[in-house]
Amino acid sequence: MHPPSVDRLARSLAHTGLPHPLLVDVARSSIEAGDHDRAEARALAVARSLLQPVINATGTLLHTNLGRAPWAASVDASFTNLEFDLATGQRGSRQRSVGQLFARLCDTEAAMVVNNCAAAVTLVTAALAAQRQVLVSRGELVEIGGGFRVPEVIEQSGARLHEVGTTNRTRAADFERAAAAPGGDVAMALLVHQSNYKIVGFTEATQARDLTDLRDGDGNRVPVVCDIGSGLLDAACPWLDEGPPLWLADEPAAKQTLAEGADLVCFSGDKLLGGPQAGVIAGSAELVAKCAAHPLARAFRPGSLVMQSLQQLAMSYLSRDGNAIAFWRMAARSADKLRARAQQVAEQLDGTGGTVVDMHSVPGGGTLPTVEIPSAGLRFDGDLTAALRAHEPPVIARVHDQQTFLDFRTFEPEHDAVVANALRNATSGGPALDT
Ligand SMILES: *Cc1c(COP(=O)(O)O)cnc(C)c1O
């Protein structure tokens, strides 16, 4: 029997909803591989690979594979005053209004936004320290997931890394000696939060408050830049009715780090800030202006979608409305509430073997490596993860020792019915129904 023509096979796959050119590719590769009977499965696999919403039942709040913080902005197709000053009718700055909101939130002079925290650190280093030295503690030469490596970022920025102290102990005196060394050319000190690991035992780290009077050999002040990474805005969490959760205890916050004397802080938009992928640089107006004037600022600037999204996020923080921020809404839910929801889903599923269990969620996203947040959810015998992923929408669960766990902290109550349906299908081995 002859294989079907590429065009006929492609047309027969139209029900998958993929545009014709993609179906032609599927048909051609199926025929070339000699398995045109599996063309439909191939087309469905392509559809499956497209970006789509998933339900996060992993218990990891900021799951890098699942896009870190869940944040939506409602943005219409419309022109905006992105770089237009409505008061004067002249060209304006895209950084000004959102920058001012973040400066207000950090209680500092100025702020600007770039594409992520890696870009923020790169830009600051390039703008303040090109061809000059950057002091970094040997305990803070970190690698953060996705290839952010402090020594390489500094090298890429055209600056020179000057290591100070030791792996486990670095004191203010180490910075002071390095900054004042004759013939040195020190442009800044960079303190990097050890976001995703901890050194325990005989340790000592230098904080921004220890370096407020750091001076070079000529007596000039050396600016201190803190890469705090996670983007916790304020240690007091005024946007949460209950105040800061206990698990947040040791996380550095932008406002306090600046108040203690950092000249600039850099942080991510999609970690504890709970927003879209972005990086914020906040602090001294003079230093932020230097960053904004550097040619890399043009390459690192976000578009109007991200700026509008961050503006909405900043407004929620300014309104002290943590409930409007999905990450904080989920992070702040009590384990009792989660247990009650899991109980309800278990009852809807009766007879399928789901057991309500206590568990621990984690912040994730390379933040707070040792923190566990008391949580609750469901446990099933066997590995149901593939069947749950096959559901529409996909439900992402965790498997451990041949048991499947669904943590109810990391999805919203309005998704409980969808999760119940996915579990019903997964445990019965039946087809995944649309809901
Ligand atoms: C996460 C993190 C980064 C990288 O942030 P991105 O927004 O992913 O680029 C940089 N520095 C620290 C300390 C971090 O925790």
The ligand as a Tripos MOL2 file, in Angstrom:
@<TRIPOS>MOLECULE
LIG
   15    15     1     0     0
SMALL
NO_CHARGES

@<TRIPOS>ATOM
      1 C1         17.5090   34.1990   41.3810 C.3       1 LIG1
      2 C2         18.6840   35.0410   41.6040 C.ar      1 LIG1
      3 C3         19.3090   35.6720   40.5320 C.ar      1 LIG1
      4 C4         18.8280   35.5160   39.1190 C.3       1 LIG1
      5 O1         17.5610   36.0780   38.9830 O.3       1 LIG1
      6 P1         16.7660   36.0080   37.5820 P.3       1 LIG1
      7 O2         15.6370   36.9580   37.7750 O.co2     1 LIG1
      8 O3         16.3640   34.5860   37.4230 O.co2     1 LIG1
      9 O4         17.7130   36.4330   36.5300 O.co2     1 LIG1
     10 C5         20.4050   36.4670   40.7920 C.ar      1 LIG1
     11 N1         20.8760   36.6060   42.0360 N.ar      1 LIG1
     12 C6         20.3110   36.0050   43.1010 C.ar      1 LIG1
     13 C7         20.9010   36.2010   44.4640 C.3       1 LIG1
     14 C8         19.1900   35.2030   42.9280 C.ar      1 LIG1
     15 O5         18.6020   34.6160   43.9690 O.3       1 LIG1
@<TRIPOS>BOND
     1     1     2 1
     2     2     3 ar
     3     2    14 ar
     4     3     4 1
     5     3    10 ar
     6     4     5 1
     7     5     6 1
     8     6     7 2
     9     6     8 1
    10     6     9 1
    11    10    11 ar
    12    11    12 ar
    13    12    13 1
    14    12    14 ar
    15    14    15 1
@<TRIPOS>SUBSTRUCTURE
     1 LIG1         1 GROUP 0 **** ****
